[in-house]
Amino acid sequence: MTDNTAPAFEVRVEHGKIREFARAAMSTDPAYQGADPVIPPTFLTTAGFFWQTAESKAAAVHGLDPQRTLHAEQEYIFHGEPPRAGQVLTATARIADRFEKEGRRGGSLTFVKVVTEFRDADGTLVAEQRSTAVQTAHAPKEES
């Protein structure tokens, strides 16, 4: 890891995984079926679960405690047509922003915005995933 960027990892866009993801999302869009399917827009979320190594996981980059961390926001940006089955993407995650705000019941809140870039075999940026996580300083206190 250099400064705020985790090591790159490879994402193999597999035909069967696109179909499984579309089915799980209850999508019948024909673009996700057939011999040359594109990925559903939120498919890239799976990269963190299936392809990312321990060294490149966002948690390792931003150091938040998973027991006090919530997923707050997710955004996808495609720079052209979505990736298709058979493509191999190279992904890198970096911290785009980190800041604190005072919360009510959980004390100080730490916000971490992570951007994961997905590049094709030519190195062209094809998609970005922007995520925000929020960590409380401690477990929420009961209101009186």
C-alpha contacts under 8 A as a table, 3 or more apart, distances in Angstrom:
res1	aa1	res2	aa2	distance
1	M	4	N	7.12
1	M	5	T	5.68
1	M	6	A	4.55
1	M	7	P	5.42
1	M	55	E	7.86
1	M	56	S	7.73
1	M	61	V	7.71
2	T	5	T	5.37
2	T	6	A	6.69
2	T	7	P	7.90
4	N	61	V	6.72
4	N	62	H	7.99
4	N	94	R	5.38
4	N	95	I	5.36
5	T	61	V	7.15
5	T	92	T	7.08
5	T	93	A	5.80
5	T	94	R	4.09
5	T	95	I	6.60
6	A	55	E	7.15
6	A	56	S	4.86
6	A	57	K	7.38
6	A	58	A	7.48
6	A	61	V	6.11
6	A	92	T	6.35
6	A	93	A	5.54
6	A	94	R	6.12
7	P	55	E	6.79
7	P	56	S	5.11
7	P	92	T	6.45
7	P	93	A	7.68
8	A	56	S	6.78
8	A	90	T	6.51
8	A	91	A	5.43
8	A	92	T	4.55
8	A	93	A	7.43
9	F	51	W	6.99
9	F	52	Q	5.87
9	F	53	T	7.00
9	F	56	S	7.15
9	F	90	T	5.76
9	F	91	A	5.31
9	F	92	T	6.58
10	E	51	W	6.60
10	E	52	Q	7.54
10	E	88	V	6.84
10	E	89	L	5.81
10	E	90	T	4.69
10	E	91	A	6.16
11	V	47	A	6.35
11	V	51	W	5.90
11	V	88	V	5.67
11	V	89	L	4.98
11	V	90	T	6.11
11	V	91	A	6.96
12	R	86	G	7.03
12	R	87	Q	6.26
12	R	88	V	4.55
12	R	89	L	6.37
13	V	17	K	7.55
13	V	18	I	7.59
13	V	83	P	7.61
13	V	84	R	6.76
13	V	85	A	5.07
13	V	86	G	5.55
13	V	87	Q	5.42
13	V	88	V	6.07
13	V	89	L	7.59
14	E	17	K	5.31
14	E	18	I	6.38
14	E	85	A	5.17
14	E	86	G	5.91
14	E	87	Q	7.87
15	H	18	I	5.31
15	H	19	R	6.49
15	H	36	D	7.82
15	H	37	P	7.01
15	H	85	A	4.86
15	H	86	G	6.96
16	G	19	R	5.11
16	G	20	E	6.12
17	K	20	E	4.95
17	K	21	F	5.96
18	I	21	F	5.18
18	I	22	A	6.13
18	I	32	Y	6.53
18	I	37	P	7.43
18	I	38	V	7.67
18	I	39	I	5.87
18	I	40	P	7.34
18	I	43	F	7.46
18	I	85	A	7.42
19	R	22	A	5.19
19	R	23	R	6.09
19	R	32	Y	6.25
19	R	33	Q	6.31
20	E	23	R	5.09
20	E	24	A	6.08
21	F	24	A	5.08
21	F	25	A	6.19
21	F	40	P	7.78
21	F	43	F	6.91
22	A	25	A	5.06
22	A	26	M	6.15
22	A	27	S	5.18
22	A	28	T	7.35
22	A	32	Y	6.60
22	A	40	P	6.70
23	R	26	M	4.83
23	R	27	S	5.82
23	R	28	T	7.43
24	A	27	S	7.68
28	T	32	Y	7.80
29	D	32	Y	5.99
29	D	33	Q	7.47
30	P	33	Q	5.11
30	P	34	G	7.27
31	A	34	G	7.57
31	A	37	P	5.52
31	A	38	V	6.04
32	Y	37	P	4.67
32	Y	38	V	5.60
32	Y	39	I	6.34
32	Y	40	P	6.79
33	Q	36	D	7.44
33	Q	37	P	5.35
34	G	37	P	5.96
36	D	84	R	6.57
36	D	85	A	6.11
37	P	84	R	5.63
37	P	85	A	5.82
38	V	82	P	5.96
38	V	83	P	5.69
38	V	84	R	4.15
38	V	85	A	6.37
39	I	43	F	6.02
39	I	82	P	6.22
39	I	83	P	5.99
39	I	84	R	5.96
39	I	85	A	7.42
40	P	43	F	5.31
40	P	82	P	8.00
41	P	44	L	7.29
41	P	76	Y	7.09
41	P	82	P	7.54
42	T	45	T	5.88
42	T	76	Y	7.19
43	F	46	T	5.90
43	F	47	A	7.91
44	L	47	A	5.42
44	L	48	G	7.98
44	L	129	Q	7.41
45	T	48	G	6.17
45	T	49	F	7.54
45	T	129	Q	7.87
46	T	49	F	5.15
46	T	50	F	6.05
46	T	51	W	7.88
47	A	50	F	5.46
47	A	51	W	5.24
47	A	52	Q	6.21
48	G	51	W	6.13
48	G	52	Q	5.04
48	G	57	K	6.85
49	F	52	Q	6.52
52	Q	56	S	6.05
52	Q	57	K	6.01
53	T	56	S	5.28
53	T	57	K	6.20
54	A	57	K	5.37
54	A	60	A	7.44
55	E	60	A	6.52
56	S	60	A	6.78
56	S	61	V	7.17
56	S	92	T	7.90
56	S	93	A	7.39
57	K	60	A	5.44
57	K	61	V	6.69
58	A	61	V	4.93
58	A	62	H	6.15
58	A	93	A	6.81
58	A	94	R	7.91
58	A	114	V	7.36
59	A	62	H	5.37
59	A	63	G	5.35
59	A	64	L	6.05
59	A	65	D	7.97
59	A	66	P	7.85
60	A	63	G	5.40
61	V	94	R	7.53
61	V	95	I	7.48
62	H	95	I	7.07
62	H	112	V	7.03
64	L	68	R	7.91
64	L	69	T	6.74
64	L	135	Q	6.59
65	D	68	R	5.65
65	D	69	T	6.12
65	D	135	Q	7.17
66	P	69	T	4.97
66	P	70	L	7.84
68	R	135	Q	5.34
68	R	136	T	5.66
68	R	137	A	7.67
68	R	138	H	7.04
68	R	139	A	6.90
69	T	133	A	6.54
69	T	134	V	5.38
69	T	135	Q	4.17
69	T	136	T	6.67
70	L	133	A	5.66
70	L	134	V	5.25
70	L	135	Q	6.39
71	H	131	S	7.78
71	H	132	T	6.37
71	H	133	A	4.72
71	H	134	V	6.54
72	A	131	S	7.57
72	A	132	T	5.34
72	A	133	A	5.31
72	A	134	V	6.40
73	E	130	R	7.91
73	E	131	S	5.54
73	E	132	T	4.96
73	E	133	A	7.17
74	Q	129	Q	7.18
74	Q	130	R	5.67
74	Q	131	S	4.55
74	Q	132	T	6.58
75	E	129	Q	5.79
75	E	130	R	5.02
75	E	131	S	6.51
76	Y	127	A	7.13
76	Y	128	E	5.68
76	Y	129	Q	4.67
76	Y	130	R	6.33
77	I	127	A	5.52
77	I	128	E	5.08
77	I	129	Q	6.55
78	F	81	E	6.92
78	F	82	P	6.36
78	F	126	V	5.94
78	F	127	A	4.35
78	F	128	E	6.52
79	H	82	P	7.96
79	H	125	L	6.88
79	H	126	V	5.03
79	H	127	A	5.72
80	G	126	V	6.57
81	E	126	V	7.81
82	P	126	V	7.28
82	P	127	A	7.56
83	P	87	Q	6.75
83	P	126	V	7.35
84	R	87	Q	5.99
87	Q	120	D	7.32
87	Q	121	A	7.96
88	V	120	D	6.52
88	V	121	A	6.67
89	L	118	F	5.90
89	L	119	R	5.31
89	L	120	D	4.82
89	L	121	A	6.54
90	T	118	F	5.60
90	T	119	R	5.18
90	T	120	D	6.49
90	T	121	A	7.61
91	A	116	T	6.43
91	A	117	E	5.41
91	A	118	F	4.49
91	A	119	R	6.39
92	T	116	T	5.38
92	T	117	E	5.43
92	T	118	F	6.91
93	A	114	V	6.55
93	A	115	V	5.58
93	A	116	T	4.06
93	A	117	E	6.45
94	R	114	V	5.57
94	R	115	V	5.48
94	R	116	T	6.39
95	I	98	R	7.29
95	I	112	V	7.02
95	I	113	K	5.90
95	I	114	V	4.50
95	I	115	V	6.35
96	A	112	V	7.77
96	A	113	K	5.47
96	A	114	V	5.49
96	A	115	V	6.17
97	D	111	F	7.92
97	D	112	V	5.88
97	D	113	K	5.08
97	D	114	V	7.23
98	R	110	T	7.22
98	R	111	F	5.57
98	R	112	V	4.51
98	R	113	K	6.31
99	F	110	T	5.88
99	F	111	F	5.35
99	F	112	V	6.78
100	E	108	S	6.68
100	E	109	L	5.41
100	E	110	T	4.51
100	E	111	F	5.98
101	K	108	S	5.88
101	K	109	L	5.20
101	K	110	T	6.70
101	K	111	F	7.94
102	E	107	G	6.12
102	E	108	S	4.47
102	E	109	L	5.87
103	G	106	G	5.87
103	G	107	G	5.00
103	G	108	S	5.32
103	G	109	L	5.85
103	G	136	T	7.94
104	R	107	G	6.09
105	R	140	P	4.88
105	R	141	K	5.30
105	R	142	E	7.51
105	R	143	E	7.71
106	G	109	L	7.31
106	G	136	T	5.28
106	G	137	A	6.03
106	G	138	H	5.53
106	G	139	A	5.71
106	G	140	P	4.20
106	G	141	K	6.54
107	G	136	T	6.36
107	G	137	A	5.36
107	G	138	H	6.55
107	G	140	P	7.65
108	S	136	T	6.06
108	S	137	A	5.18
109	L	134	V	6.45
109	L	135	Q	5.57
109	L	136	T	4.72
109	L	137	A	6.14
110	T	134	V	5.54
110	T	135	Q	5.09
110	T	136	T	6.52
110	T	137	A	7.65
111	F	132	T	6.79
111	F	133	A	5.78
111	F	134	V	4.61
111	F	135	Q	6.62
112	V	132	T	5.60
112	V	133	A	5.33
112	V	134	V	6.51
113	K	130	R	7.01
113	K	131	S	5.62
113	K	132	T	4.39
113	K	133	A	6.54
114	V	130	R	5.81
114	V	131	S	5.24
114	V	132	T	6.33
115	V	128	E	6.69
115	V	129	Q	5.69
115	V	130	R	4.55
115	V	131	S	6.46
116	T	128	E	5.61
116	T	129	Q	5.09
116	T	130	R	6.48
117	E	125	L	6.88
117	E	126	V	7.91
117	E	127	A	6.12
117	E	128	E	4.63
117	E	129	Q	6.59
118	F	125	L	5.95
118	F	126	V	5.87
118	F	127	A	5.19
118	F	128	E	6.08
119	R	122	D	7.59
119	R	123	G	5.18
119	R	124	T	5.15
119	R	125	L	4.42
119	R	126	V	5.45
119	R	127	A	7.13
120	D	123	G	5.23
120	D	124	T	5.48
120	D	125	L	6.73
120	D	126	V	6.58
121	A	124	T	7.46
125	L	128	E	7.90
136	T	139	A	6.87
136	T	140	P	7.86
